[in-house]
Amino acid sequence: MPTFNILGGGPITAASDLGLVQALREDAQQWIPSVSIEDFMEGLAARAKMQNGSVVRTDSVANFIADLKAGGFLTPV
């Protein structure tokens, strides 16, 4: 399973992109409360835009993860 470092946080491991989003969501519940995966992705995308201007797509889990990697929010360990 791939492991990534979260910008400003620790490592996170998941077997798939969806598993990675779910793990990120669980880790971030205190600062991005969300009912659904889609709500979480939209909330994190908005935070990424504010933090460094990154545009993070939320149309699919794969695009969301790809954009988090491209923006430096997730880096492979």
C-alpha positions as CSV (number, residue, x, y, z in Angstrom):
1,M,0.0,0.0,0.0
2,P,1.4,3.4,-0.9
3,T,2.2,5.9,1.9
4,F,2.1,9.7,1.5
5,N,3.1,12.5,3.8
6,I,0.3,15.1,4.3
7,L,1.5,18.7,4.0
8,G,1.6,19.9,7.6
9,G,0.8,16.5,9.0
10,G,2.1,13.0,9.2
11,P,2.0,9.9,7.0
12,I,-1.1,8.3,5.6
13,T,-1.5,4.9,3.9
14,A,-4.3,3.5,1.8
15,A,-4.8,0.8,-0.8
16,S,-6.7,3.0,-3.3
17,D,-7.5,6.6,-4.1
18,L,-10.9,6.2,-2.5
19,G,-9.3,4.7,0.6
20,L,-6.9,7.7,0.7
21,V,-9.7,10.2,0.5
22,Q,-11.6,8.3,3.3
23,A,-8.5,8.3,5.5
24,L,-7.9,12.0,4.8
25,R,-11.5,12.7,5.7
26,E,-11.3,10.9,9.0
27,D,-8.1,12.7,9.8
28,A,-9.6,16.1,9.0
29,Q,-13.1,15.8,10.7
30,Q,-12.2,18.5,13.3
31,W,-11.5,21.2,10.7
32,I,-13.6,20.1,7.7
33,P,-16.7,18.5,9.1
34,S,-18.5,16.7,6.3
35,V,-21.4,14.4,5.7
36,S,-20.1,12.8,2.5
37,I,-16.9,12.2,0.6
38,E,-18.0,14.8,-1.9
39,D,-18.6,17.5,0.8
40,F,-15.1,16.7,2.2
41,M,-13.4,17.0,-1.2
42,E,-15.1,20.3,-1.9
43,G,-14.1,21.6,1.6
44,L,-10.5,20.5,1.2
45,A,-10.3,21.9,-2.4
46,A,-11.5,25.3,-1.1
47,R,-8.8,25.2,1.7
48,A,-6.1,24.3,-0.9
49,K,-7.2,27.3,-3.1
50,M,-6.9,29.6,-0.1
51,Q,-3.6,28.2,1.1
52,N,-1.6,28.4,-2.0
53,G,-3.9,29.0,-5.0
54,S,-4.0,25.3,-6.0
55,V,-7.0,24.3,-8.1
56,V,-8.1,20.9,-6.9
57,R,-10.8,19.2,-9.0
58,T,-13.6,17.4,-7.2
59,D,-15.3,15.7,-10.2
60,S,-13.7,12.4,-9.3
61,V,-11.6,10.8,-6.6
62,A,-8.8,10.2,-9.0
63,N,-8.6,13.8,-10.2
64,F,-8.9,15.0,-6.6
65,I,-5.9,12.9,-5.4
66,A,-3.9,13.8,-8.6
67,D,-4.4,17.5,-7.9
68,L,-3.5,17.2,-4.2
69,K,-0.2,15.5,-5.3
70,A,0.4,18.1,-7.9
71,G,-0.2,20.9,-5.4
72,G,2.3,19.4,-2.9
73,F,-0.4,18.5,-0.4
74,L,0.4,14.8,-0.7
75,T,4.0,13.6,-1.3
76,P,5.0,9.9,-1.7
77,V,7.2,8.5,1.1
